[in-house]
Amino acid sequence: MLNEQHSTTITLPRGTLDLTYQTNSATNKNGAEQHEHYQLEDLLGFAQRINPKRAFLFVSKVLGRHIPVAPSTMREAFTDLADLVPSDLPEPVLVIGMAETAVGLSAGVHQALQTRYPQALLLNSTRHAQHDESSDANGTDSLLTTFCEDHSHASQHLIYQSKDSVTQAQLLASKTLIMVDDEASTGNTCVNVVTALRKAGLTQLEQVHLTTLVDWSLDQEKPNPQSDAKPARMADRLAGIEFHRHHLLSGAWQWTDAPNPEPITMPSVDTTAAGSQALSDTGNWGRFPTLDSTEGFANYLSSFQTAFTRFDGQENFDVTQLPRKILVLGSNEFVWFPFLLAEWLETESGKLNEDTAATVNFSALTRSPIALGGAITTMLSFSDNYGLGMTNFAYNVEPSDWDLIVLCIETSADSVDAMWRGLDNVLVVSPSL
């Protein structure tokens, strides 16, 4: 069931955002009502995009992307969201996550779902062209399809197929698609993804489950009193497919521009190029279809332990030598293994006594340009580590607040900007160590 409806108005420099919303008292996979009811302030802050296509941004407090958060808080949100997905779905099941923001969320939801759907595949979209021996310079031989995220700062997405014939056959035979994103604001991206996948050969899809932390698109199907046009229902836009939504909070938004807002210029970040820095082998955590998103994590954990031992001047890794305040940063789409590392640090440190336990938070570098103000209190800008020549950002990260910042990358250690290398509390962890 749904709780009573709420409303609030968010004032931003370029306009006002009027929200109506309700928190969900939904039943979980076992039919029991969930005890944890997420409130708006638990899930979201608000900020201004540096983007002429959309002037506002929903800033998640549980995603670990723009606001540092405890890994345990993230894991709880992953699991609570996955628990809303039914247990009687037609198989094979495909879980697909949206780059860059939701690639960690999708892996977390996928991992939780595998307790009920052990053969579910995980596949994330990407904005980084992948190279392998069977592909051409642009990775197109391995490409399954592309789609567009209309309102995004970087609208083009790539989706890759599997080089393993059995996995590829299962992918094409998928009957249920669970599309995972941090939020839905119109439903257009979901339609674009499903349309692209069907054209690419996933012709047996029977159900689509839009699974988001927050869904703001429910009012898109309601009639507009100021228009005679009938809204297009998702069921009609996805003809022949049964459509469902699952979310921790839902509602509707209306944006009103401020009078004569100042023009803005968005940084150039809309590219799907590979970049000049080679991607190290970190295993497959979803850029290609996979059953096991943790394959390769043990090696990355070993890389961290080796790097920290050198950094701390110790002979062997000792968890009791960890400093008290640790921030683990993922980089762009490479967030799942860094999250697992942060979770491991939080868990291992939690086994220690209060005097030696560390506080661990997680966040990530991003290509998303966001203005200071609202939920964004600080901003660091620097060159990306992929060799794309674009600016990247870290939000709400004040380096002096942390005893140790673990910067996790999938490129070589020397690919990070000099800003990070110049901080004596930053440890860069690369699989190429």
N, C-alpha and C positions, 0 to 999 in steps of 0.2 A: 504494500500500500504506500501512499504518499502522504507526507506530513503537510501541514498548512502551507500555503504559498506565501513567500516573502518577496520584498522588493527593496532595491537600493539603487542609488545613483552614484556613479564614480565620475569625478571631474578630473579631466586630463587637459594638458595645455592646448590640444587641438580640438577638444570637444567634450561632450558628456556621454557616458555609457549608462543607459538605464537597464537594469536587470530585474527580471522576475524569475524566481527559482523556488524549487522545493527540494528538501533533502529526502533521501530514499530510505524507507523502512522495508527494504526488499527482502524476500526470502532467499536463502542461499541454496546451494545445490542439494542439501538434504531436506529442504522444505521448511526449515526453521528460520524464524526471523533473526536477522543479524543484530547483535547488541550494539555494535559500533555504527553510529549514524554520523556521517561526516557533515560538518557545517561548512558554509561558504568560507569562513575565515580559517578553517582547518586546511582547506584545499588550495585556495587561490589568493594571490595579490594581483595588482593591476599596474600596467605601465604603458608607455607610449612607444609604438613601433617607429623606427625610422624607415618608413615604407609608405609610398603614396597610395598603394592599393588598399591598405587598411591601417588605420591610425592607432589602434589599441592592441594590447596583448594581454591575454590571460596568463599569469605567471604562476606556475604550479609550485606549491610548497611541499609536495611529496615526491616529486619526480627526480630531484637531484640534478637539475640542469642549470637553472639561473639563480637558485637559492640553495646554499649548502644545507644538507639535511642528514640525519642519522641513517645509516643503512638499514637499521631495524625498522624505522618508520617507512622507508621505501618498500621493504619486503612485505610489511603488513598491507600496504596499499595494493601491491601486486597480487597478493593472495586474496584479499577481499574482493578485488575486481574479478579475478578468475572464478571465485566461488559463485558469482552471479550467472555464469554460463551453465546452461543445462547439462544434464548427464546422459541424455538420450539422443545425441546428435548423430546424424548419418556420417559414417566414416568412408574414406579417409578424411581427416581433419587437417586443415592448413591454417596456421597462425601467421599472419603477416603484419609487420610493424612498419611505421612510417619514419623515414629518416628526416632529420637527424634526431629529432626530439624524442621519439618513442621507441628507438631501437633497444634501449635497456628495459623499458616498460614491457615491450612485447616479449622479450626473453624471459622476464620474470613471470608474466602471465602464462607463457608457454610451459615453463618449468612447473608451475603450480597445476596446470591442466593435465600434465602428463601422469599425475596420480590416477586420473580417470581415463585419459586417452594416451597411453604410453607410446603409441605409434604416430602421434601428431607431429607434423613437420613444422619447423620454424623457418620463415623466410622474411628478410627485411629488404625494404627498398634502400637504395644507396644513391649518393651523388658523387661517388668516387668510382670512375671507370676501373674495372678489374682487368688485369693482364694475366694470361696464362698461355701455355704453349700451343693451345688449340685455337687461340683467338687472334684477331688482327690487332693493329696498333690501338684501336679504340675499344677492344674487348667485345666487339659486336657478335662474334661467333658464339659466345656464351650467353648473349643477351636473350632473355625471354620476351621482355616487353618494356615499354616506357609509358609513363603517364604524367599528367600535369596537375600540380597543386595550385589552383588558380590564384589564391590570395597570398601565397608565400613569397618570402624574400628570395628564395631559390626554387623556382617552380618546377623544374624538370627532375624527374626521378627515374632511376634505372632499376629493373628487376632481373636477376640472373637465374638461369636454369642450372640443373645439376649435371655434372659430368658422369655421374653414376647412373647407369641405365635403369636400375631398379628404383632408385629414388626419384628419377625423372618420371618414370611411369606412374608412381604413386602421386607425384605432384599433379600431373595432368588428369589423374582420376579423382581428384579432390571433390568431395560432395558438400563439405561444409567449409566455409571461409570465415575465420574469426579475424576481423580487421581491428588492430589495436592502435589507438592513438591517444595522445594526452587529452585532446578535446575535439569536439565536433562543433562547428559553428554554422554550417549550412548543409552538410551532407554531400556536397559536390565532390569532395575528394574520394569518398567511398564509391560513388557512382563511377568516377573516372577509373579507379582501380579495378573494380569488377568488370567494367566494359573492356579494359585493356587485357585482363586475364582471360576473359572468354574468347576474345579475338586471338589470343596467343595459344589457345588449345584447351583451356580448362572449361570444357563444354558440358561437364557433368555436374556442375554446381547446382545444388538444390536449396541450400540455405546460406545466408550471409548474416553474420552477427557483428554489428558495429559496437565495439567494446572500448569504452573511453572512461577516463577518470571523471570528466564532466562533459555533458552533452547539451549544447546550447541550440541544437537544430530542431527541437521538437515543434516549434511554432512555424517552421517553414512550410508545413502542410496545412496550416490554418488559413481560411479565407482572409484576404485583406479587404477591410471595409471601404478602402479608397480605390479599389480596383475591381473590375468585373472579371478579370482573368482568374481562372481556377488554378490553385496551386498544384504542382505536380507531386503526387504522393511517391514516396520511395518505392513502394510496391509496384507502381506503374513505371518508374524510372528503371527498375531492375526487373523487367518483364520475365515471368516464368521462374522467379526465385523468391523463396520465402525470406522475409526480412525481419530482423529482430535487433533491439538495442539493449545494451547493458551499461550501467554507469553508476557512479557513486553519488552523483548530484546532477540534476537536470534543470533546464530553464530556457529562457529566451532573452535576447538582447536587442537593444535599439540604440543606434549611434546617431548623435546630432553634432554636426560640425560646429566649431566655434566660429564667430564672425571673423572673416578675413584671416584665416590661419596662415602663419608664415609658411612659405614654400620649403620643402625639404628635399634633400638629395640623398638617395639611398646608395651606400657603397656597392661596388660591383662584386657580388657574391654568387650570382646565378650561373654556375658552371658545373658540368659533370665530368670535367677533365680529370685525368689521373694525377697530375702534378709531377714535378721533377724528382721528388723524393720517393724512393721505392717503399712499398708496404712490406714490412717483415711478416714472416709466417707466424700468425698467432693462432692457427687452427681455424675452424669454421664456427662462428658464433651467430650466423644468420645471413651473411651476405650471399651465400649460396644455400639451397635447401638443406636442412640438417635435422636429425632427430636429437642430437646431443649438443646443446649450446655450451657445454662446459669442457669439451674436448680441447686441450691445449692450455687450460687454466693452470694446471699443475706446473707447467713450464714457466708461465708468466709469474706465478707466485715465487718460484725458485729465482727468477731474475730479480724480483724485488728483494728477496732475502740476501742475495749476493750483493746487490747495489747498496742496501742499507748497511751491511757489514762493512763495506769499504767506506761508506759515508760516515759511519760512527766510529771507525777505527777499531773495530772488534775483530777477533779471530773467527768467531762463529756467530750466527744469528741467535739472538736471545730476546724473546718478546718482552722480558722485564726491562730491557734497555730502551724501549720505545719512549719517546717524549710524551708529555701529558696531553697536548692538544695537536691532533693530526687531521689534516685535510687531504683527502685523496681526490685528485682531479682526473677525470677522463678527458678525452680530446675528440671533439666533433662526434663522429659516429662510433668511435672506439670507447664505449662506456661500459659494456657488460663485464668484461674481465676486470677493469678497474673497480666496478661496483663489487664484484665478488671478492676482490682484494680488500676493499674497505670493510665489507661484511666480515671477512676472515679476521681482520685486525680488531674490529669491534668485539667479535666473539672471543678471540684469544685473550684480549685485554680484559674482557669481562670476567675471566676466570681468575684474575689476579685480585689481590686485596686492594682496598680503596686507595692506599698510598701509592700504588704502582700502576693502577688501571689508567688507560688513556681514554680521552673523549675523541671519537672518530666521526667525522662528517664527510659527505660526498657531494661533489658538484662536477661541472664539466666546462671545458672550453667550447665555444660555439662560433659559428659564422653569422649568427643572427644579430643585426644591428638594432639596439634598443636604446632609447633616450634615458638619461638619468631622471629620477623622480619616481614617486610612488613606491612600488616594490623593488625598484632598482636603486640602491643607495650608493654603490660604488661601481666603477667600471675600469677595467684594465684593457688596453688595446695593444696589439702586437702582431707581428707577421705570422701567418699560419705555418705549421710544421710540415705540411704536405708539398711545399714548393709550388703552390698555386699563385703566389704573389698577392694574396688577399689579406685583409685585416681580419683577425679573430679577436674574440672578447672573452673576458671572465668577469662575471657580474657578482656583486655582493661578496667579493673576496678581497680582504685587506691583508696582505701578506704578513704584516707584523702581528696580526692576531693569532698566528699559528706557530707552534714550536717546530712543526715539520709539515711541509707541503709535498706530497708525493704526486708528481706530474707523470701520468701514464700515457704513453704514446705507442703507436704502431709503426713509426718510422725510426730512423736512427737517432741516437741520443743527441748528436750534434745538429739535428734539424730544428731544434727549438730556438725561439727568438732569444737574443742576447739578454733581454729583460729578465727572463727566467734564470738564465745561467748566472746572472749577476747577483742573485739573491742567495745568501748563505744558508737559508733554511729550506731550499728547494732541492728535492731529490728526483732526478729524471729517471724513469724506469722504461727501458726499451727491450723488446725481445732480442735485439741484436747485441746485447751486452756480452 
